[in-house]
């Protein structure tokens, strides 16, 4: 469904890639990968940003998402901010890696 605002209408599908600081290989840990995947879909629902695909590398994640009428920095801020905070709350040992 197309997003609507007072003077515009549209969708904006984009590819986003988020790298882990200092290239730590946290996505080699299966529990982290599953946690982040579930968290992305929760964020997607809460902020109405549909996700089509998610892919993981050892130190990064790719998303194909519809940011609708949001700017790319705004969408990135939503996903990175929430995800980073929740990862460190759930897996505090990752800060040591």
N, C-alpha and C positions, 0 to 999 in steps of 0.2 A: 504494500500500500504506500502511496506517495505521501510524503510529509507535507504539511501545509503550515504556512505562516500568513501574516496579514497581507503580504504582497508577493509571495512566492510559493512555488510548489516544486517538489523534486525529491530525487534520491541521489545518493552519491556513494557508490560502492568503491571501496579502496582497499589496497593491500597495506598492511602495517607490519613492521618488524620491530620487535623490542629486544635489544641486546642486554645481557646481564653485565653489570658493572665489573670491570677488570676481567671480563670473559671467564668468570667462574662457571664450571660445568654443572650447575645445579639441576639441569633437566635430565641428567643421567640418572638421577634418583627418581625411581618410579612413583613414590608417594608424592613427591613435589609436583611431578608432571600431572598426575591425576587431580591433585588439589587445585592446581592452577586452571586446568581445563574446566572443572566444575565451577570454579570461581568466575571464569570468563562468561560462562552461560548465565550465572546469577546476575552479573553486572549487565550483561546483554538484555536481560529481561527488565531489570530495574530502570535502566536508562533508555530503553527502547532503541537499542542498536543491534539489529539482527546480525548474527555471525553465520557465514556460509561454511567456512573451513578454518581449521586450526591445525598448524603443523609445528613440531618442535625440532630444534637442533639441540646439541649438547649445551649451548650457551645462549640460545635465542629462541624466540617464538614468532611465528607468522600468523597473521589473522587476515581473513578476507571478510570485511564487514561493511554494513551500510550505515554510514554516519549521518545520513539524511541531510538536514540543514545545518549541522554542526560544522565547525571548522576542524581541520585535521589536528591542530594542537589541542583543542578542547577535548576531542575524543581520546587522544593519546594520554592526556592528563587524567581523564577518568579511569582508564584501564590501568595505567602504570601506577598511579597513586594508590588506588585501592588494593591492587594485587601486591605491590611491594610491601605495604603495611601488613596485610594479612599473612603473607609468606613468613615475614620475620616474627609475627606473633605466634604462628603455628609451629614453625621450625626455627627456633632461636639458635640452634647449633650451626645454621648456615652462615651466620655472621662470622664465624670463626674460619670458615673455609678460605 
